[in-house]
Amino acid sequence: MTVPGKLNLIREVLPDDGPLISDVGSHKIWIARNFPTYCPNGCIISNGLASMGIALPGGIAAALARPGRAIVAAMGDGGFLMNAQELETAKRVGAGFTSVVFNDNDYGLISPLCEAWREFCSRCFRQP
């Protein structure tokens, strides 16, 4: 199933006031283009500095700010690995939310750039 297809399923089950917090990665582009929202801040995406790894701690923060609200933190496998340890924090502080990890076994936006600029890259990363 494609990322847009999975986003359709998420939208079907997530209440209209439930936010989706997106990490940075190729899935972010699909979310920005295809995920309808029905409330203010219904979709939070890290732009600007575009730091990978924000979705999981963002899910914790959203759950603590609005306990009982349905929240989805969407991330790629690379972004998940940057803050996977925060699952312990979520458990310890009682922050309930749903994590969705889009796994492509690659740094989907970084690898093509690395290959294109191979002569300038000392190391191309693969398989997060």
MOPAC internal coordinates of N, CA, C and O (Angstrom, degrees):
PM7 1SCF
backbone

  N    0.0000 0     0.00 0     0.00 0    0    0    0
  C    1.4535 1     0.00 0     0.00 0    1    0    0
  C    1.5275 1   108.81 1     0.00 0    2    1    0
  O    1.2310 1   120.72 1   -39.13 1    3    2    1
  N    1.2996 1   116.23 1   140.87 1    3    2    1
  C    1.4603 1   122.24 1  -178.46 1    5    3    2
  C    1.5335 1   111.10 1   -78.39 1    6    5    3
  O    1.2310 1   121.02 1   -15.55 1    7    6    5
  N    1.3248 1   115.65 1   164.45 1    7    6    5
  C    1.4679 1   119.55 1   175.96 1    9    7    6
  C    1.5315 1   110.45 1   -59.33 1   10    9    7
  O    1.2310 1   118.80 1   132.21 1   11   10    9
  N    1.3435 1   119.89 1   -47.79 1   11   10    9
  C    1.4718 1   118.23 1   177.43 1   13   11   10
  C    1.5286 1   112.91 1   -57.56 1   14   13   11
  O    1.2310 1   120.07 1   142.62 1   15   14   13
  N    1.3262 1   117.47 1   -37.38 1   15   14   13
  C    1.4587 1   120.18 1   177.58 1   17   15   14
  C    1.5184 1   111.77 1   -63.69 1   18   17   15
  O    1.2310 1   120.60 1   138.65 1   19   18   17
  N    1.3160 1   116.46 1   -41.35 1   19   18   17
  C    1.4692 1   120.49 1   177.83 1   21   19   18
  C    1.5209 1   110.74 1   -66.93 1   22   21   19
  O    1.2310 1   120.47 1   143.17 1   23   22   21
  N    1.3259 1   116.71 1   -36.83 1   23   22   21
  C    1.4646 1   119.73 1   177.75 1   25   23   22
  C    1.5173 1   111.01 1   -64.25 1   26   25   23
  O    1.2310 1   120.11 1   143.31 1   27   26   25
  N    1.3243 1   117.40 1   -36.69 1   27   26   25
  C    1.4726 1   120.10 1   176.18 1   29   27   26
  C    1.5207 1   110.90 1   -61.36 1   30   29   27
  O    1.2310 1   120.49 1   138.52 1   31   30   29
  N    1.3298 1   116.66 1   -41.48 1   31   30   29
  C    1.4721 1   120.21 1   178.00 1   33   31   30
  C    1.5273 1   111.09 1   -64.77 1   34   33   31
  O    1.2310 1   120.50 1   137.48 1   35   34   33
  N    1.3274 1   116.66 1   -42.52 1   35   34   33
  C    1.4671 1   120.15 1   178.47 1   37   35   34
  C    1.5199 1   109.85 1   -61.18 1   38   37   35
  O    1.2310 1   120.42 1   135.19 1   39   38   37
  N    1.3241 1   116.80 1   -44.81 1   39   38   37
  C    1.4606 1   120.23 1  -178.97 1   41   39   38
  C    1.5230 1   111.52 1   -62.63 1   42   41   39
  O    1.2310 1   120.17 1   145.20 1   43   42   41
  N    1.3316 1   117.28 1   -34.80 1   43   42   41
  C    1.4623 1   120.91 1   179.34 1   45   43   42
  C    1.5154 1   112.41 1   -64.45 1   46   45   43
  O    1.2310 1   119.87 1   143.50 1   47   46   45
  N    1.3307 1   117.86 1   -36.50 1   47   46   45
  C    1.4654 1   120.29 1  -175.01 1   49   47   46
  C    1.5272 1   113.60 1   -98.87 1   50   49   47
  O    1.2310 1   119.92 1   161.46 1   51   50   49
  N    1.3260 1   117.76 1   -18.54 1   51   50   49
  C    1.4645 1   120.40 1  -179.90 1   53   51   50
  C    1.5255 1   109.23 1   -82.15 1   54   53   51
  O    1.2310 1   119.89 1   -53.00 1   55   54   53
  N    1.3275 1   117.81 1   127.00 1   55   54   53
  C    1.4674 1   119.37 1   177.51 1   57   55   54
  C    1.5316 1   111.41 1   -57.93 1   58   57   55
  O    1.2310 1   120.65 1   -22.94 1   59   58   57
  N    1.3252 1   116.36 1   157.06 1   59   58   57
  C    1.4606 1   120.92 1  -177.81 1   61   59   58
  C    1.5281 1   112.94 1   -56.76 1   62   61   59
  O    1.2310 1   120.14 1   148.56 1   63   62   61
  N    1.3366 1   117.33 1   -31.44 1   63   62   61
  C    1.4632 1   119.80 1  -179.24 1   65   63   62
  C    1.5357 1   112.67 1   -94.40 1   66   65   63
  O    1.2310 1   120.12 1  -171.79 1   67   66   65
  N    1.3077 1   117.38 1     8.21 1   67   66   65
  C    1.4592 1   121.13 1   179.32 1   69   67   66
  C    1.5148 1   111.11 1   -87.88 1   70   69   67
  O    1.2310 1   119.73 1   -57.10 1   71   70   69
  N    1.3222 1   118.11 1   122.90 1   71   70   69
  C    1.4625 1   120.06 1  -178.48 1   73   71   70
  C    1.5309 1   112.99 1   -80.79 1   74   73   71
  O    1.2310 1   121.41 1   -30.67 1   75   74   73
  N    1.3140 1   114.91 1   149.33 1   75   74   73
  C    1.4535 1   122.30 1   169.58 1   77   75   74
  C    1.5237 1   106.30 1  -109.93 1   78   77   75
  O    1.2310 1   120.37 1   -54.11 1   79   78   77
  N    1.3157 1   116.90 1   125.89 1   79   78   77
  C    1.4585 1   121.96 1   178.92 1   81   79   78
  C    1.5147 1   107.38 1  -107.01 1   82   81   79
  O    1.2310 1   120.64 1   -60.90 1   83   82   81
  N    1.3179 1   116.38 1   119.10 1   83   82   81
  C    1.4569 1   121.29 1  -174.42 1   85   83   82
  C    1.5126 1   112.02 1  -102.12 1   86   85   83
  O    1.2310 1   121.30 1   -45.48 1   87   86   85
  N    1.3070 1   115.13 1   134.52 1   87   86   85
  C    1.4480 1   121.61 1   171.24 1   89   87   86
  C    1.5229 1   108.14 1   -78.39 1   90   89   87
  O    1.2310 1   120.75 1     0.47 1   91   90   89
  N    1.3146 1   116.18 1  -179.53 1   91   90   89
  C    1.4522 1   122.26 1   178.08 1   93   91   90
  C    1.5206 1   109.01 1   -95.20 1   94   93   91
  O    1.2310 1   120.32 1   -42.91 1   95   94   93
  N    1.3025 1   116.99 1   137.09 1   95   94   93
  C    1.4529 1   123.15 1   179.27 1   97   95   94
  C    1.5089 1   108.94 1   158.53 1   98   97   95
  O    1.2310 1   120.46 1     4.51 1   99   98   97
  N    1.3180 1   116.73 1  -175.49 1   99   98   97
  C    1.4626 1   119.53 1  -177.43 1  101   99   98
  C    1.5246 1   111.54 1   -63.46 1  102  101   99
  O    1.2310 1   119.90 1   150.71 1  103  102  101
  N    1.3348 1   117.79 1   -29.29 1  103  102  101
  C    1.4680 1   120.17 1   177.75 1  105  103  102
  C    1.5255 1   111.82 1   -64.75 1  106  105  103
  O    1.2310 1   120.21 1   152.90 1  107  106  105
  N    1.3296 1   117.21 1   -27.10 1  107  106  105
  C    1.4678 1   121.53 1  -179.85 1  109  107  106
  C    1.5272 1   111.14 1   -58.85 1  110  109  107
  O    1.2310 1   120.68 1   142.83 1  111  110  109
  N    1.3150 1   116.30 1   -37.17 1  111  110  109
  C    1.4649 1   120.56 1  -179.96 1  113  111  110
  C    1.5241 1   109.69 1   -64.99 1  114  113  111
  O    1.2310 1   120.56 1   137.01 1  115  114  113
  N    1.3456 1   116.53 1   -42.99 1  115  114  113
  C    1.4657 1   120.31 1   178.27 1  117  115  114
  C    1.5230 1   110.64 1   -64.30 1  118  117  115
  O    1.2310 1   120.34 1   138.83 1  119  118  117
  N    1.3190 1   116.95 1   -41.17 1  119  118  117
  C    1.4659 1   120.29 1  -179.77 1  121  119  118
  C    1.5227 1   110.14 1   -64.02 1  122  121  119
  O    1.2310 1   120.32 1   133.90 1  123  122  121
  N    1.3297 1   117.00 1   -46.10 1  123  122  121
  C    1.4673 1   120.52 1  -179.01 1  125  123  122
  C    1.5298 1   111.44 1   -60.98 1  126  125  123
  O    1.2310 1   120.48 1   145.59 1  127  126  125
  N    1.3189 1   116.68 1   -34.41 1  127  126  125
  C    1.4689 1   120.47 1  -177.30 1  129  127  126
  C    1.5278 1   113.77 1   -86.82 1  130  129  127
  O    1.2310 1   120.15 1   148.61 1  131  130  129
  N    1.3284 1   117.31 1   -31.39 1  131  130  129
  C    1.4650 1   119.79 1  -166.01 1  133  131  130
  C    1.5152 1   116.88 1  -121.76 1  134  133  131
  O    1.2310 1   119.08 1   179.18 1  135  134  133
  N    1.3197 1   119.36 1    -0.82 1  135  134  133
  C    1.4635 1   118.42 1  -175.71 1  137  135  134
  C    1.5287 1   109.66 1  -103.03 1  138  137  135
  O    1.2310 1   120.27 1   -74.04 1  139  138  137
  N    1.3357 1   117.09 1   105.96 1  139  138  137
  C    1.4652 1   119.20 1   179.44 1  141  139  138
  C    1.5305 1   111.21 1   -72.78 1  142  141  139
  O    1.2310 1   121.35 1   -36.58 1  143  142  141
  N    1.3017 1   115.03 1   143.42 1  143  142  141
  C    1.4708 1   120.26 1   176.78 1  145  143  142
  C    1.5181 1   109.25 1  -121.63 1  146  145  143
  O    1.2310 1   121.44 1   -26.56 1  147  146  145
  N    1.3259 1   114.84 1   153.44 1  147  146  145
  C    1.4544 1   120.54 1  -175.78 1  149  147  146
  C    1.5229 1   113.34 1  -127.70 1  150  149  147
  O    1.2310 1   120.63 1  -168.99 1  151  150  149
  N    1.3353 1   116.41 1    11.01 1  151  150  149
  C    1.4616 1   120.53 1   178.67 1  153  151  150
  C    1.5245 1   108.26 1  -150.85 1  154  153  151
  O    1.2310 1   120.14 1   -19.96 1  155  154  153
  N    1.3223 1   117.33 1   160.04 1  155  154  153
  C    1.4657 1   119.36 1   175.92 1  157  155  154
  C    1.5329 1   110.44 1   -59.16 1  158  157  155
  O    1.2310 1   120.56 1   -40.31 1  159  158  157
  N    1.3042 1   116.53 1   139.69 1  159  158  157
  C    1.4711 1   123.35 1  -178.64 1  161  159  158
  C    1.5252 1   112.23 1    57.26 1  162  161  159
  O    1.2310 1   120.82 1  -147.77 1  163  162  161
  N    1.3121 1   116.04 1    32.23 1  163  162  161
  C    1.4623 1   120.80 1   178.45 1  165  163  162
  C    1.5172 1   113.15 1   -72.67 1  166  165  163
  O    1.2310 1   120.86 1   163.33 1  167  166  165
  N    1.3241 1   115.96 1   -16.67 1  167  166  165
  C    1.4631 1   121.12 1   175.95 1  169  167  166
  C    1.5251 1   107.20 1  -142.77 1  170  169  167
  O    1.2310 1   120.78 1   -61.62 1  171  170  169
  N    1.3086 1   116.12 1   118.38 1  171  170  169
  C    1.4658 1   121.22 1  -178.70 1  173  171  170
  C    1.5227 1   107.68 1  -110.94 1  174  173  171
  O    1.2310 1   121.05 1   -57.33 1  175  174  173
  N    1.3407 1   115.61 1   122.67 1  175  174  173
  C    1.4612 1   122.06 1  -178.34 1  177  175  174
  C    1.5242 1   108.63 1  -126.06 1  178  177  175
  O    1.2310 1   120.72 1   -46.50 1  179  178  177
  N    1.3111 1   116.23 1   133.50 1  179  178  177
  C    1.4578 1   120.47 1   176.55 1  181  179  178
  C    1.5216 1   109.28 1   -76.14 1  182  181  179
  O    1.2310 1   120.57 1   -71.45 1  183  182  181
  N    1.3030 1   116.51 1   108.55 1  183  182  181
  C    1.4661 1   121.23 1   174.28 1  185  183  182
  C    1.5247 1   107.69 1  -114.30 1  186  185  183
  O    1.2310 1   119.78 1    13.42 1  187  186  185
  N    1.2816 1   118.02 1  -166.58 1  187  186  185
  C    1.4561 1   119.69 1  -177.66 1  189  187  186
  C    1.5172 1   110.02 1    72.06 1  190  189  187
  O    1.2310 1   120.19 1    74.41 1  191  190  189
  N    1.3122 1   117.25 1  -105.59 1  191  190  189
  C    1.4654 1   120.28 1   179.24 1  193  191  190
  C    1.5193 1   112.04 1   -76.15 1  194  193  191
  O    1.2310 1   120.42 1   164.01 1  195  194  193
  N    1.3243 1   116.81 1   -15.99 1  195  194  193
  C    1.4633 1   122.84 1   174.03 1  197  195  194
  C    1.5271 1   112.79 1    49.96 1  198  197  195
  O    1.2310 1   120.56 1  -120.00 1  199  198  197
  N    1.2926 1   116.53 1    60.00 1  199  198  197
  C    1.4635 1   121.81 1  -178.79 1  201  199  198
  C    1.5148 1   111.62 1   -78.39 1  202  201  199
  O    1.2310 1   120.77 1   -55.01 1  203  202  201
  N    1.3349 1   116.14 1   124.99 1  203  202  201
  C    1.4638 1   119.87 1   175.65 1  205  203  202
  C    1.5217 1   109.07 1   -69.92 1  206  205  203
  O    1.2310 1   120.94 1   -33.24 1  207  206  205
  N    1.3119 1   115.82 1   146.76 1  207  206  205
  C    1.4551 1   120.80 1   174.89 1  209  207  206
  C    1.5174 1   114.93 1    95.46 1  210  209  207
  O    1.2310 1   119.35 1  -167.84 1  211  210  209
  N    1.3247 1   118.85 1    12.16 1  211  210  209
  C    1.4658 1   119.12 1  -176.71 1  213  211  210
  C    1.5278 1   114.43 1   -86.49 1  214  213  211
  O    1.2310 1   119.80 1   161.66 1  215  214  213
  N    1.3164 1   117.98 1   -18.34 1  215  214  213
  C    1.4703 1   119.78 1  -172.64 1  217  215  214
  C    1.5238 1   112.70 1   -66.80 1  218  217  215
  O    1.2310 1   119.93 1   135.49 1  219  218  217
  N    1.3064 1   117.73 1   -44.51 1  219  218  217
  C    1.4621 1   119.82 1  -177.70 1  221  219  218
  C    1.5302 1   112.10 1   -65.26 1  222  221  219
  O    1.2310 1   118.61 1   127.71 1  223  222  221
  N    1.3345 1   120.26 1   -52.29 1  223  222  221
  C    1.4642 1   118.21 1   175.00 1  225  223  222
  C    1.5304 1   112.62 1   -64.41 1  226  225  223
  O    1.2310 1   120.54 1   150.24 1  227  226  225
  N    1.3383 1   116.57 1   -29.76 1  227  226  225
  C    1.4620 1   119.32 1   175.66 1  229  227  226
  C    1.5161 1   112.06 1   -64.87 1  230  229  227
  O    1.2310 1   120.61 1   142.29 1  231  230  229
  N    1.3307 1   116.43 1   -37.71 1  231  230  229
  C    1.4640 1   120.84 1   175.90 1  233  231  230
  C    1.5166 1   111.40 1   -63.33 1  234  233  231
  O    1.2310 1   120.73 1   139.87 1  235  234  233
  N    1.3273 1   116.21 1   -40.13 1  235  234  233
  C    1.4719 1   120.67 1   177.22 1  237  235  234
  C    1.5176 1   109.91 1   -62.07 1  238  237  235
  O    1.2310 1   120.64 1   131.78 1  239  238  237
  N    1.3250 1   116.38 1   -48.22 1  239  238  237
  C    1.4683 1   120.35 1  -179.00 1  241  239  238
  C    1.5189 1   111.76 1   -61.09 1  242  241  239
  O    1.2310 1   120.59 1   136.37 1  243  242  241
  N    1.3319 1   116.47 1   -43.63 1  243  242  241
  C    1.4667 1   120.03 1   179.91 1  245  243  242
  C    1.5274 1   111.12 1   -64.21 1  246  245  243
  O    1.2310 1   120.58 1   139.86 1  247  246  245
  N    1.3282 1   116.49 1   -40.14 1  247  246  245
  C    1.4694 1   119.96 1   179.71 1  249  247  246
  C    1.5253 1   111.61 1   -67.11 1  250  249  247
  O    1.2310 1   120.26 1   143.95 1  251  250  249
  N    1.3149 1   117.11 1   -36.05 1  251  250  249
  C    1.4678 1   119.62 1   178.30 1  253  251  250
  C    1.5244 1   111.27 1   -73.34 1  254  253  251
  O    1.2310 1   120.59 1   146.17 1  255  254  253
  N    1.3303 1   116.48 1   -33.83 1  255  254  253
  C    1.4664 1   120.19 1  -179.96 1  257  255  254
  C    1.5238 1   111.95 1   -72.98 1  258  257  255
  O    1.2310 1   120.26 1   144.91 1  259  258  257
  N    1.3314 1   117.11 1   -35.09 1  259  258  257
  C    1.4620 1   121.45 1  -178.63 1  261  259  258
  C    1.5150 1   110.08 1  -133.21 1  262  261  259
  O    1.2310 1   119.44 1  -105.63 1  263  262  261
  N    1.3255 1   118.67 1    74.37 1  263  262  261
  C    1.4674 1   121.12 1  -178.72 1  265  263  262
  C    1.5312 1   111.87 1   -56.39 1  266  265  263
  O    1.2310 1   120.62 1   -39.19 1  267  266  265
  N    1.3047 1   116.42 1   140.81 1  267  266  265
  C    1.4540 1   121.48 1   178.01 1  269  267  266
  C    1.5172 1   114.36 1    86.41 1  270  269  267
  O    1.2310 1   120.02 1   169.49 1  271  270  269
  N    1.3074 1   117.57 1   -10.51 1  271  270  269
  C    1.4638 1   121.25 1   179.38 1  273  271  270
  C    1.5298 1   109.44 1   -80.70 1  274  273  271
  O    1.2310 1   120.15 1   -38.20 1  275  274  273
  N    1.3213 1   117.32 1   141.80 1  275  274  273
  C    1.4671 1   121.71 1   176.19 1  277  275  274
  C    1.5227 1   108.68 1   -73.10 1  278  277  275
  O    1.2310 1   120.37 1   -55.16 1  279  278  277
  N    1.3191 1   116.90 1   124.84 1  279  278  277
  C    1.4598 1   123.21 1  -176.80 1  281  279  278
  C    1.5217 1   108.25 1  -134.29 1  282  281  279
  O    1.2310 1   120.69 1   -41.49 1  283  282  281
  N    1.3391 1   116.29 1   138.51 1  283  282  281
  C    1.4557 1   121.43 1   175.46 1  285  283  282
  C    1.5194 1   108.53 1  -121.26 1  286  285  283
  O    1.2310 1   120.79 1   -51.49 1  287  286  285
  N    1.3284 1   116.09 1   128.51 1  287  286  285
  C    1.4616 1   122.36 1   172.96 1  289  287  286
  C    1.5250 1   106.68 1  -106.95 1  290  289  287
  O    1.2310 1   120.33 1   -65.12 1  291  290  289
  N    1.3271 1   116.98 1   114.88 1  291  290  289
  C    1.4694 1   121.97 1  -176.94 1  293  291  290
  C    1.5192 1   109.53 1  -107.10 1  294  293  291
  O    1.2310 1   121.31 1   -50.13 1  295  294  293
  N    1.3316 1   115.10 1   129.87 1  295  294  293
  C    1.4644 1   119.56 1  -176.77 1  297  295  294
  C    1.5127 1   110.56 1  -150.07 1  298  297  295
  O    1.2310 1   121.18 1   -19.81 1  299  298  297
  N    1.3134 1   115.34 1   160.19 1  299  298  297
  C    1.4532 1   120.72 1   172.00 1  301  299  298
  C    1.5129 1   109.78 1   -86.20 1  302  301  299
  O    1.2310 1   120.48 1    -7.42 1  303  302  301
  N    1.3264 1   116.68 1   172.58 1  303  302  301
  C    1.4600 1   119.92 1  -179.02 1  305  303  302
  C    1.5274 1   111.53 1   -65.31 1  306  305  303
  O    1.2310 1   119.80 1   146.65 1  307  306  305
  N    1.3237 1   118.00 1   -33.35 1  307  306  305
  C    1.4658 1   120.23 1   178.04 1  309  307  306
  C    1.5181 1   112.20 1   -67.88 1  310  309  307
  O    1.2310 1   120.38 1   133.79 1  311  310  309
  N    1.3309 1   116.88 1   -46.21 1  311  310  309
  C    1.4597 1   121.30 1   178.15 1  313  311  310
  C    1.5190 1   111.76 1   -64.46 1  314  313  311
  O    1.2310 1   120.73 1   142.22 1  315  314  313
  N    1.3300 1   116.22 1   -37.78 1  315  314  313
  C    1.4667 1   120.02 1   177.80 1  317  315  314
  C    1.5305 1   110.81 1   -61.15 1  318  317  315
  O    1.2310 1   120.53 1   136.27 1  319  318  317
  N    1.3317 1   116.59 1   -43.73 1  319  318  317
  C    1.4654 1   119.46 1  -178.60 1  321  319  318
  C    1.5217 1   112.84 1   -66.53 1  322  321  319
  O    1.2310 1   120.01 1   157.95 1  323  322  321
  N    1.3160 1   117.59 1   -22.05 1  323  322  321
  C    1.4674 1   119.72 1   178.99 1  325  323  322
  C    1.5237 1   112.16 1   -70.27 1  326  325  323
  O    1.2310 1   120.43 1   152.06 1  327  326  325
  N    1.3248 1   116.79 1   -27.94 1  327  326  325
  C    1.4691 1   119.20 1  -178.19 1  329  327  326
  C    1.5215 1   113.01 1  -136.69 1  330  329  327
  O    1.2310 1   119.66 1  -153.76 1  331  330  329
  N    1.3141 1   118.25 1    26.24 1  331  330  329
  C    1.4670 1   121.12 1  -179.50 1  333  331  330
  C    1.5214 1   112.09 1   -56.86 1  334  333  331
  O    1.2310 1   120.64 1   148.74 1  335  334  333
  N    1.3262 1   116.39 1   -31.26 1  335  334  333
  C    1.4663 1   120.17 1  -179.60 1  337  335  334
  C    1.5238 1   112.32 1   -61.88 1  338  337  335
  O    1.2310 1   119.95 1   161.37 1  339  338  337
  N    1.3271 1   117.69 1   -18.63 1  339  338  337
  C    1.4590 1   120.59 1  -179.98 1  341  339  338
  C    1.5209 1   112.83 1   -73.36 1  342  341  339
  O    1.2310 1   119.94 1   171.93 1  343  342  341
  N    1.3244 1   117.72 1    -8.07 1  343  342  341
  C    1.4696 1   119.30 1   171.59 1  345  343  342
  C    1.5222 1   110.20 1   -61.06 1  346  345  343
  O    1.2310 1   120.72 1   144.91 1  347  346  345
  N    1.3319 1   116.23 1   -35.09 1  347  346  345
  C    1.4722 1   120.09 1   176.52 1  349  347  346
  C    1.5230 1   109.91 1   -64.20 1  350  349  347
  O    1.2310 1   120.46 1   137.87 1  351  350  349
  N    1.3232 1   116.72 1   -42.13 1  351  350  349
  C    1.4663 1   120.12 1   178.30 1  353  351  350
  C    1.5250 1   110.21 1   -61.19 1  354  353  351
  O    1.2310 1   120.56 1   134.65 1  355  354  353
  N    1.3250 1   116.54 1   -45.35 1  355  354  353
  C    1.4634 1   120.44 1   179.95 1  357  355  354
  C    1.5227 1   110.95 1   -58.46 1  358  357  355
  O    1.2310 1   120.38 1   135.97 1  359  358  357
  N    1.3140 1   116.88 1   -44.03 1  359  358  357
  C    1.4672 1   121.43 1   178.94 1  361  359  358
  C    1.5277 1   110.70 1   -64.05 1  362  361  359
  O    1.2310 1   121.05 1   134.19 1  363  362  361
  N    1.3256 1   115.59 1   -45.81 1  363  362  361
  C    1.4696 1   120.34 1  -176.50 1  365  363  362
  C    1.5224 1   112.27 1   -63.74 1  366  365  363
  O    1.2310 1   119.82 1   139.91 1  367  366  365
  N    1.3360 1   117.94 1   -40.09 1  367  366  365
  C    1.4667 1   120.25 1  -176.83 1  369  367  366
  C    1.5295 1   112.57 1   -92.82 1  370  369  367
  O    1.2310 1   120.48 1   179.77 1  371  370  369
  N    1.3304 1   116.69 1    -0.23 1  371  370  369
  C    1.4634 1   120.47 1   177.24 1  373  371  370
  C    1.5202 1   114.35 1    73.53 1  374  373  371
  O    1.2310 1   120.54 1  -147.70 1  375  374  373
  N    1.3290 1   116.57 1    32.30 1  375  374  373
  C    1.4630 1   120.95 1   179.95 1  377  375  374
  C    1.5262 1   109.20 1   -89.37 1  378  377  375
  O    1.2310 1   120.84 1   -72.51 1  379  378  377
  N    1.3223 1   116.01 1   107.49 1  379  378  377
  C    1.4594 1   120.36 1  -178.95 1  381  379  378
  C    1.5227 1   111.73 1   -96.03 1  382  381  379
  O    1.2310 1   120.84 1   -55.18 1  383  382  381
  N    1.3065 1   116.00 1   124.82 1  383  382  381
  C    1.4540 1   122.13 1   175.80 1  385  383  382
  C    1.5261 1   107.94 1  -159.45 1  386  385  383
  O    1.2310 1   120.47 1    -9.89 1  387  386  385
  N    1.3150 1   116.70 1   170.11 1  387  386  385
  C    1.4595 1   121.85 1  -179.72 1  389  387  386
  C    1.5161 1   109.57 1  -103.83 1  390  389  387
  O    1.2310 1   120.63 1   -49.51 1  391  390  389
  N    1.3189 1   116.41 1   130.49 1  391  390  389
  C    1.4661 1   121.76 1   174.97 1  393  391  390
  C    1.5182 1   109.21 1  -104.54 1  394  393  391
  O    1.2310 1   120.83 1   -47.63 1  395  394  393
  N    1.3212 1   116.01 1   132.37 1  395  394  393
  C    1.4562 1   122.20 1   174.99 1  397  395  394
  C    1.5226 1   106.83 1  -119.73 1  398  397  395
  O    1.2310 1   120.90 1   -56.47 1  399  398  397
  N    1.3384 1   115.89 1   123.53 1  399  398  397
  C    1.4698 1   120.93 1  -179.89 1  401  399  398
  C    1.5181 1   108.54 1  -112.25 1  402  401  399
  O    1.2310 1   120.65 1   -60.09 1  403  402  401
  N    1.3330 1   116.37 1   119.91 1  403  402  401
  C    1.4606 1   122.74 1   174.88 1  405  403  402
  C    1.5224 1   107.19 1   -89.54 1  406  405  403
  O    1.2310 1   120.60 1   -68.26 1  407  406  405
  N    1.3247 1   116.45 1   111.74 1  407  406  405
  C    1.4575 1   121.07 1  -173.86 1  409  407  406
  C    1.5233 1   111.25 1  -102.39 1  410  409  407
  O    1.2310 1   121.04 1   -64.40 1  411  410  409
  N    1.3471 1   115.62 1   115.60 1  411  410  409
  C    1.4639 1   119.90 1   173.74 1  413  411  410
  C    1.5318 1   111.45 1  -119.23 1  414  413  411
  O    1.2310 1   120.40 1  -171.32 1  415  414  413
  N    1.3296 1   116.84 1     8.68 1  415  414  413
  C    1.4662 1   122.26 1   179.62 1  417  415  414
  C    1.5216 1   112.50 1    53.46 1  418  417  415
  O    1.2310 1   120.73 1  -143.54 1  419  418  417
  N    1.3103 1   116.21 1    36.46 1  419  418  417
  C    1.4570 1   120.38 1  -178.06 1  421  419  418
  C    1.5257 1   108.16 1  -163.95 1  422  421  419
  O    1.2310 1   120.98 1   -16.64 1  423  422  421
  N    1.3128 1   115.72 1   163.36 1  423  422  421
  C    1.4571 1   120.38 1   167.88 1  425  423  422
  C    1.5246 1   105.13 1   -89.42 1  426  425  423
  O    1.2310 1   120.79 1   -92.25 1  427  426  425
  N    1.3307 1   116.10 1    87.75 1  427  426  425
  C    1.4517 1   123.05 1  -166.13 1  429  427  426
  C    1.5156 1   117.12 1   -54.48 1  430  429  427
  O    1.2310 1   119.07 1   147.36 1  431  430  429
  N    1.3212 1   119.38 1   -32.64 1  431  430  429
  C    1.4607 1   120.53 1   178.10 1  433  431  430
  C    1.5261 1   112.08 1   -95.57 1  434  433  431
  O    1.2310 1   120.21 1   157.53 1  435  434  433
  N    1.3101 1   117.19 1   -22.47 1  435  434  433
  C    1.4640 1   120.66 1  -176.31 1  437  435  434
  C    1.5236 1   111.82 1   -83.75 1  438  437  435
  O    1.2310 1   119.78 1   136.86 1  439  438  437
  N    1.3105 1   118.02 1   -43.14 1  439  438  437
  C    1.4709 1   121.68 1  -174.98 1  441  439  438
  C    1.5239 1   114.17 1   -57.07 1  442  441  439
  O    1.2310 1   118.96 1   133.55 1  443  442  441
  N    1.3347 1   119.58 1   -46.45 1  443  442  441
  C    1.4711 1   118.21 1   179.24 1  445  443  442
  C    1.5345 1   112.39 1   -61.65 1  446  445  443
  O    1.2310 1   120.44 1   142.55 1  447  446  445
  N    1.3218 1   116.76 1   -37.45 1  447  446  445
  C    1.4680 1   119.67 1   177.88 1  449  447  446
  C    1.5215 1   110.71 1   -66.71 1  450  449  447
  O    1.2310 1   120.96 1   139.43 1  451  450  449
  N    1.3053 1   115.77 1   -40.57 1  451  450  449
  C    1.4607 1   120.48 1   178.85 1  453  451  450
  C    1.5251 1   110.63 1   -61.76 1  454  453  451
  O    1.2310 1   120.62 1   136.49 1  455  454  453
  N    1.3250 1   116.43 1   -43.51 1  455  454  453
  C    1.4656 1   120.09 1   179.15 1  457  455  454
  C    1.5293 1   110.94 1   -65.01 1  458  457  455
  O    1.2310 1   120.82 1   139.86 1  459  458  457
  N    1.3268 1   116.04 1   -40.14 1  459  458  457
  C    1.4626 1   119.82 1  -179.68 1  461  459  458
  C    1.5250 1   111.92 1   -66.26 1  462  461  459
  O    1.2310 1   120.85 1   148.59 1  463  462  461
  N    1.3223 1   115.98 1   -31.41 1  463  462  461
  C    1.4685 1   121.75 1  -177.94 1  465  463  462
  C    1.5249 1   111.26 1  -110.72 1  466  465  463
  O    1.2310 1   120.42 1  -149.07 1  467  466  465
  N    1.3126 1   116.81 1    30.93 1  467  466  465
  C    1.4649 1   122.18 1  -173.74 1  469  467  466
  C    1.5222 1   113.29 1   -51.73 1  470  469  467
  O    1.2310 1   119.80 1   141.95 1  471  470  469
  N    1.3188 1   117.98 1   -38.05 1  471  470  469
  C    1.4647 1   119.79 1  -178.16 1  473  471  470
  C    1.5313 1   112.40 1   -66.10 1  474  473  471
  O    1.2310 1   120.25 1   160.70 1  475  474  473
  N    1.3373 1   117.12 1   -19.30 1  475  474  473
  C    1.4579 1   120.95 1   179.86 1  477  475  474
  C    1.5245 1   112.92 1  -102.38 1  478  477  475
  O    1.2310 1   120.34 1   167.75 1  479  478  477
  N    1.3329 1   116.96 1   -12.25 1  479  478  477
  C    1.4685 1   121.58 1  -178.39 1  481  479  478
  C    1.5251 1   109.73 1   -94.66 1  482  481  479
  O    1.2310 1   120.64 1   -50.09 1  483  482  481
  N    1.2976 1   116.39 1   129.91 1  483  482  481
  C    1.4630 1   119.16 1   177.14 1  485  483  482
  C    1.5239 1   110.63 1   -80.55 1  486  485  483
  O    1.2310 1   120.04 1   157.80 1  487  486  485
  N    1.3325 1   117.54 1   -22.20 1  487  486  485
  C    1.4630 1   120.95 1  -177.55 1  489  487  486
  C    1.5091 1   109.38 1  -153.41 1  490  489  487
  O    1.2310 1   120.30 1   -52.02 1  491  490  489
  N    1.3065 1   117.02 1   127.98 1  491  490  489
  C    1.4691 1   121.38 1   173.07 1  493  491  490
  C    1.5263 1   107.91 1   -98.21 1  494  493  491
  O    1.2310 1   120.56 1   -51.95 1  495  494  493
  N    1.3075 1   116.53 1   128.05 1  495  494  493
  C    1.4485 1   121.86 1  -177.12 1  497  495  494
  C    1.5166 1   110.23 1   -87.30 1  498  497  495
  O    1.2310 1   121.27 1   -37.55 1  499  498  497
  N    1.3018 1   115.17 1   142.45 1  499  498  497
  C    1.4583 1   122.40 1   177.47 1  501  499  498
  C    1.5268 1   108.59 1  -138.94 1  502  501  499
  O    1.2310 1   121.01 1   -19.21 1  503  502  501
  N    1.2894 1   115.68 1   160.79 1  503  502  501
  C    1.4605 1   124.86 1   174.42 1  505  503  502
  C    1.5193 1   113.66 1    41.31 1  506  505  503
  O    1.2310 1   120.74 1   -97.29 1  507  506  505
  N    1.3204 1   116.20 1    82.71 1  507  506  505
  C    1.4684 1   118.99 1   178.35 1  509  507  506
  C    1.5206 1   112.43 1   -60.74 1  510  509  507
  O    1.2310 1   120.10 1   180.00 1  511  510  509

